[in-house]
Amino acid sequence: MNTKSVALEQLEPKLQPDDLDEAMVNALKLDVDNRAYSTINWHISPPTALQGEEAKRLLLGFIIGVLGKSGKALGCKVGVSTEDEPIEAITTESGFKLKVCSSNKENTLHPKTLEGAGEITNAHGHKPFLMMIHLQKRFHEEWESVSTELVNICDDQGSSIIYSEFSSLENVIESMGFNYSEVRSDAAKLNLTTEIFDWQGANTDIEDCYF
């Protein structure tokens, strides 16, 4: 045994106190990053009342139009993916991609059957979730007489997520680990809530009056 090297190892350990603190911080950060967040599952299926060919054609245009507008409002890339296989696609900066194409892959919508499903995770960010909520809301506004959902959204426990007002989404925002302020700001762009006015950042030439 090389007693000298053992002594040096004891005197000069690889992790000094400062290094140990940094290692602990990194370990805690990794634990937070790997925290088990909830997932959101979505499923689009045409209601029974809209199963005719003409109805499906109109519904497809409606879905593509609503998702395209909401994607653009949220700063997503919207358009045709490739020239060889023309498909409508919405891509977020997080890498989430929603396609309208003849495929049974996750996060795709079939243009003929109008059937599609997928999963949204914390890593995907909140924008795909808001786009689905917006589509759900707009469908109710356009087809008030149809009681069946076009977009079924649920959490990983199978509990349905149905928008009524922004506060109805707060538990989902928390369980998904989304940033509340960012979600609220983007939700306002889709008319899912009102904007929060920044009084501190507001500039005015009118003198304050106190009574």
URNOR-V89793 format. One record per residue. N is the residue number from 1. PSI is psi in whole degrees, 0 to 359 (none if undefined). NEAR is the number of other ideal C-beta (glycine too) atoms within 12 Angstrom. D_CENTER is the distance of its C-alpha to the mean C-alpha in whole Angstrom. Layout:
# URNOR-V89793
N,PSI,NEAR,D_CENTER / N,PSI,NEAR,D_CENTER
This chain:
# URNOR-V89793
1,136,7,59 / 2,93,8,58 / 3,333,9,58 / 4,315,11,58 / 5,325,11,54 / 6,318,12,54 / 7,318,12,55 / 8,322,12,53 / 9,324,14,50 / 10,323,11,50 / 11,328,11,51 / 12,68,13,48 / 13,156,14,45 / 14,327,11,42 / 15,105,14,40 / 16,167,12,42 / 17,315,10,41 / 18,320,11,39 / 19,324,14,37 / 20,319,14,37 / 21,317,13,35 / 22,321,14,32 / 23,321,16,32 / 24,320,15,31 / 25,316,14,28 / 26,323,15,27 / 27,319,14,27 / 28,320,14,25 / 29,318,13,22 / 30,322,12,22 / 31,320,12,22 / 32,317,14,19 / 33,327,14,17 / 34,9,13,18 / 35,141,15,17 / 36,97,14,16 / 37,167,24,13 / 38,169,26,12 / 39,156,27,10 / 40,130,43,9 / 41,138,29,11 / 42,149,37,11 / 43,123,29,15 / 44,130,39,16 / 45,131,24,20 / 46,131,34,22 / 47,157,23,24 / 48,323,13,28 / 49,348,17,29 / 50,43,28,27 / 51,349,18,29 / 52,159,14,31 / 53,315,14,31 / 54,320,11,31 / 55,320,20,28 / 56,323,26,26 / 57,316,18,27 / 58,321,18,26 / 59,322,35,23 / 60,315,28,22 / 61,322,19,22 / 62,313,26,20 / 63,311,38,17 / 64,319,31,17 / 65,314,23,18 / 66,313,34,16 / 67,322,44,13 / 68,315,26,15 / 69,318,22,15 / 70,323,35,12 / 71,316,35,11 / 72,320,22,14 / 73,330,24,14 / 74,7,35,11 / 75,22,21,13 / 76,161,32,12 / 77,123,22,14 / 78,133,29,16 / 79,195,21,19 / 80,136,19,21 / 81,304,21,20 / 82,160,12,24 / 83,327,8,27 / 84,321,7,29 / 85,87,14,26 / 86,116,15,25 / 87,144,26,21 / 88,133,31,19 / 89,146,28,15 / 90,124,43,12 / 91,129,29,11 / 92,167,30,9 / 93,343,18,11 / 94,350,23,9 / 95,354,17,11 / 96,134,33,9 / 97,127,31,11 / 98,122,44,11 / 99,148,31,15 / 100,102,36,18 / 101,166,25,21 / 102,71,19,23 / 103,153,24,22 / 104,17,15,21 / 105,167,18,18 / 106,146,22,15 / 107,42,33,12 / 108,156,29,15 / 109,125,40,17 / 110,128,24,21 / 111,342,25,22 / 112,309,17,25 / 113,340,22,24 / 114,29,33,21 / 115,137,27,20 / 116,156,37,17 / 117,161,27,14 / 118,184,32,12 / 119,141,28,10 / 120,127,38,6 / 121,175,27,7 / 122,322,29,8 / 123,334,21,9 / 124,340,33,6 / 125,179,30,4 / 126,345,41,3 / 127,315,41,4 / 128,322,43,3 / 129,313,47,4 / 130,325,47,6 / 131,321,45,7 / 132,320,47,8 / 133,318,42,10 / 134,319,40,11 / 135,318,40,13 / 136,314,37,14 / 137,315,33,16 / 138,325,27,17 / 139,317,36,19 / 140,325,23,21 / 141,324,17,22 / 142,326,20,23 / 143,68,23,25 / 144,330,11,26 / 145,347,12,28 / 146,117,19,26 / 147,337,13,25 / 148,143,19,23 / 149,140,28,20 / 150,318,40,18 / 151,116,42,15 / 152,123,29,15 / 153,133,37,12 / 154,163,25,13 / 155,184,27,13 / 156,356,20,15 / 157,358,14,18 / 158,6,14,18 / 159,130,16,17 / 160,144,20,16 / 161,109,35,13 / 162,125,22,15 / 163,132,31,15 / 164,317,16,18 / 165,171,15,17 / 166,325,28,15 / 167,337,17,17 / 168,350,20,16 / 169,354,35,12 / 170,320,20,13 / 171,323,18,14 / 172,317,37,11 / 173,317,33,10 / 174,313,18,13 / 175,335,23,13 / 176,349,34,9 / 177,24,26,11 / 178,155,33,9 / 179,118,17,11 / 180,313,22,12 / 181,320,16,14 / 182,319,22,11 / 183,316,31,9 / 184,317,24,12 / 185,316,25,13 / 186,327,35,11 / 187,325,38,11 / 188,329,21,15 / 189,338,26,14 / 190,12,36,13 / 191,33,22,16 / 192,350,34,14 / 193,175,28,16 / 194,153,15,19 / 195,147,16,19 / 196,118,18,20 / 197,130,9,24 / 198,94,10,25 / 199,326,9,28 / 200,326,7,29 / 201,356,8,28 / 202,136,11,30 / 203,137,8,33 / 204,147,9,36 / 205,354,6,40 / 206,131,7,41 / 207,141,6,42 / 208,141,9,41 / 209,135,6,44 / 210,136,4,44 / 211,none,3,46
